[in-house]
C-alpha cells in the first residue's frame, strides 16, 4: 500500500485590508488539490457570518479543552480576550485526501506553524503603501476612525515581520497578484516532486522566484518607509 502523500502547508499572512481574503478565495477556486483550514474562535459571529464557513464558532470552555487535548497546530488569544486557532484535523484530512493545506493566519500563528512545521511555505501579502491600506479600510465602511487607526498601527507592527516569510507579495493589482500566488503554490509542488520541469513549468518557477524574500527586499523598503518603519538591516 502506497503511504499518503505528505501535504505541503501554505501559510498566507497579511495586515487587515491588504486583500488577503480575496486572494485566498481566488487561489482556492483556481488550484486543484488544495484544502483550506477554517479557524476556530471563541468570538461571536458578526453580521452574516455562518458557523463552519468563516469560522468554527465554539465556546471558551470547548476551545480550552481542545488546547488541553493538543488539538491545535497554533492558537492565540487576541487582545487577551477571544481565542483563535488552527485545528490539527485539517492537516490529517488533507493528507488522507492527498491534498495540500492552505492556512490564512496572522504573524503570531505563522511563527508557531513554522516552528512545528519548518517545511511549511509562508507568504506575506503587503499593501502597496500605508495610504492605499488606509483607503481600503475606509472604503469597506465597517470601522470607526479609532478602529482604522488601530488597524494601521497593527499593520505597521506586523509588516516588521516580513523577513520571516519565504515569499513577499505586494497586492497592487488583483489579477496579477492572484496569478503570482498560484505560481508560488504550483512552483513549490514542482520543486518537491523532483520531476523534470517542462517549459511551462519553468515559467511558473521563474514567476514564483521573483517573489522570494531575497528578491523582494528592495521593493519592500519603500512600503516599510510609508509606515515609518525601517528595514531590519537598516536598524542594525
N, C-alpha and C positions, 0 to 999 in steps of 0.2 A: 504493500500500500504506500502510495506517494504521500509524504508528510505535507500538511498545509503550507502554502507559500507564506513566508513571513511578510506581513504588511509593512509598507512604508508609511510612517506617520508624518503628515504635513501639518505644521503649525503656522497659522496666519494671525498676526497681531497688528494693531493699528490704534492710533488715538480716535476717540469718538468723533464722527463727522468726516473721516477720511475716505468713506465709500467702501469700507471693507466688506460689509454685509452684501452689497450689490455685487462686488467682485466674486465673493464666495458663492452666491446663488448662480451666477453665470457659469462659474467653473464647474459646479455640480451638474448643471444642465449639459455642458459641453464634454465632460470627461467620463468615460465608462470606468467601471470597477473602482469607484471612489465613494466610500461611505462618509457620512457626516455625523459627528458626535454632538448631540443636543445636550447642553449643560443642565445640571441640576441646580436649583436655587431655592432658598427659603423665603425670598420676597414674594409679594402678592402679584398676580397678573395685572398688567396695565392695558387699558383700552381694549382692543380686540384680541389680545394675546390668548392663545389656547394651550392648555397643558399638552405636552408632547410635541408641540410644533416649534414655538420659540424657545421654550424651556420645559423641563420637567419640574413642576412646582410641588415641593414637598414641605412638610413641617420641619421645624428646627430639631425636634426630637428624632425624626426619621433620618435627617441629614447626619446628626451626630452619631447615630447608630451605624450608619454607613462608614463614617470615619473610623469608628472602633473596629469594624469588620474589614478595614483596609480595602474598601471598595472603590477608592478614588485614585486615579493617576495623579491628579492635582486638585487642590481646593484652596480657597481663601475666604476670609471674612472681609467684606468690603466696608470700609469705614467703621470696622468693629461692630457691624450690625448684621447684614444679611450674608449668608454663605453662598458661594458659587463653586461648582466643582465638575470635573470630568470623570465619569464612571469608567472603570476598567472594562466593563462588559462590552463596551463598543469596540475595543481593540480585539477582544476574543471573538466577537461576532464577525468582524471584518476578516480575521484570519480564517475562520471557518468557511467563509464565502470566497476566499481567495482575492479579497479586495484590499485596497489601501484605505487609510483613515485620515480625514481632514478635521482639524481642530481649530475653532475660532475662539481664541483665548487671549487674555491680557498678558502683559510683560511678566508679571509675577508668576502666573500659571505656566507660561512658556519656559521660564527658568526651572521650574520644578520638573516639567516634562523632559527637558534636555538633560537634567541630572539623572533621571531614571532611564531615559531612552536616548543615549548620546547620538544614535544614528538618525534621530528624527530630523526632518528638513524644516528649517524655520525661515519664514518670510515676514519682513516688516514692511507694512504699507504706510507711506508718508503722503501727506498733502503737499502740493507744490510750494506752499509757504503759509505763514500764520494768517495773513489776510484772507486767503482763499478758504482756509479752515473756518475762520470766524464767519465768513459769508455763508458757507454751507450750513453751519449750525443755526444761524439766524433764519435761513431760508426754510428750514424744517418747521419753524414756528411752534416748537414744542417746549422750549425752555425760556425761563426768565433771564434777564441780563446777568443776575447773580450766578445762575447755573451755567450760563455760557462762559462767563469769566472763569468759573471754577474748572470747566472742561478745558479751556485753553491753557490754564495753569497745569492741569494734569497732563495735557498733551506735551507741554514743554518738558516735564519730568520724564514722561515715557520715551520721547524721542532720544533722550540722552543714552538710552539702552540700545540704540540701533545697531551698534557694532557687536552685539552679542548674537546677531542673527546671521544666517548663511546668505540670504538674498535680501536686497532692498528694492522695493517697487514704488516709484513715485506715481501716484494716481492722478494724473492730469487729464488724460483722455481715456474714457471708459473702455472703448473698443480695443485700443492699443494695450491698455493695462490688463484687460481680460485675456488677450492673446498671449501676453508675456507671462502671466501667472500660469496659464495652461502649459506653456512651453517649459516652465520650471518643473511642473509636475511630471510631464512626459519625459523630460531630459533625465530626471533622477531615476525614472523607471528604466530608461535605456542604459544608463551608466551601470546600474546594479544588475541588469540582466547579463552584462558582459558579452552580449552578442555583437557581431559585426554591424556597423551602422550603415544604413543606406544613405543616398544623397539627401533624401528628405529628412532622415533622422539627424544628419549632420547640421542641417539648417536649424532644426529645433534646438539642438545642443548649443549651437552658436548664439542663438537668440537668448536662451536661458543664461549663458555665460556672461552676457552683458550686465546682468543684474546681480552677479556675485558681489559680496561685500567689498572685496578688494578693488573691483572695477567701478564702484559707485561712490567712493568716499568724496571725490571732487564734486560730484553732483549734490551730495548731501550737505556739504559745508554751507552753502548759501541758505538752505532751508533751516538749518540749525541757527544760523545768524538771524533769520527773520523772527525766531522765537527768543532771541537774546541768549543763545547757548552756543558755546564754542565746541568744535570737535574735540574729542578726548585728547588727541595728540597735541593740540594747541594749549591744553590746560596743564600738561605735564612739564 
